Amino acid sequence: MNTLLSSEQIELENYCQKLLENEWSLEKAIKAFEPEGSRHSPELLKTLAEVGWLGMPFAEKYGGAGTNLIDLGLVYRASGEYLVPSSFYSSVFAALVIDALGSEEQKLSLLSAVIAGKTLATVAQGEAHAVEEFRLFKSKATRVGDTWVLKGGKAFVADAATAGLVLVLARIHDVSEYTGWGVFAVDAQQLQGRIRANHAFGNIPLSSIDLDDLAVPYSALLGGEDAIASTLDIYTGVVEKATALQCMEMVGGINAVLNRTVAYVKEREQFGRPIGANQSVQHMLADIAIHLDGARVAALKALFLVSEGRPAARAISMAKTMLGEGYVNATITAQQVWGSMGYARETGLYLWTERAKVTDVWHGTRNSHLRRVATLMGL
């Protein structure tokens, strides 16, 4: 594969950076991510919908642009560089799930609304005792007449408090046997009083959702009963896409940390000269740059493979592991170089530090991805 971007892709990347520079300044990000901040910007999400970012890989008949995941990955890279709120990623993830599992009618109603920015959507996957291990999930759904009755709960759900639509992954329970899996499109109004905010580290608003005895319409099941047997496999494929896209976001985050730190060491003087003149500082930043170049290629390879429908599990896990380590280490190094200024509110560096720790575990920890690589290698 060729990891060199075409002239059109370079133009797209530059456009994304310019748009976010104008629409989402560091000052706006700092204000939004304050302890009492909203951690979400309806205005920004509306703008991103208007320029087509929410619908890039989806068919035009649903309001999408009909492009591909590579182009969306370039958007994610710019978004990571400018600290776009998690509501953008949540909506794209939900849209990918609807597109993969939904019926034509569901796509026309649900997917179109998400792409247009009319509905902020998110996915409720993890549970308190098992964030990623599907086999340990206990949430279930049972058909009762013309409804599905959900039981259990979900934890660590991003942007649930502001979402208008929550997609809930649950086992389908029939009498005493688990017959499959389903993803249920639940209107936020049905979840009033069931959402509890989690006090978590980082700039993603997380919540727990109580699902016990929640009755949803029969039509809430994406794809209907015919999709029950294949839902988990299809959903897992969507998670792979979301993970590959997040790798591109992490590339953007590392790039932002490196660029800001390079600019800082050029202007920060000690003993009459810039601290960037010190060889030890140069080596620290060179290490970040070297790791970033390799991680960028790994992320592009993972995204290319998954967008082509080719086996991508190993490439995705390798990229996610590399970027998790690289992003966290880049922010630690930057904090060392910046000294106390790295913690000053106006610099905003701490926001990338927090985001690095969140993305390191989101969509799989380093340990879980390393275990998968080892398994795929037959170890």
PyMOL commands that set and color helices and strands:
alter all, ss='L'
color gray80, all
select helices_A, chain A and resi 7-23+26-32+42-50+53-55+60-62+69-81+86-101+104-115+134-136+188-191+218-220+225-227+231-267+275-277+279-307+313-343+345-347+349-361+366-376
alter helices_A, ss='H'
color red, helices_A
select strands_A, chain A and resi 121-124+140-144+147-151+153-158+165-174+177-187+195-198+206-210+214-217+269-270+273-274
alter strands_A, ss='S'
color yellow, strands_A
deselect
rebuild
show_as cartoon
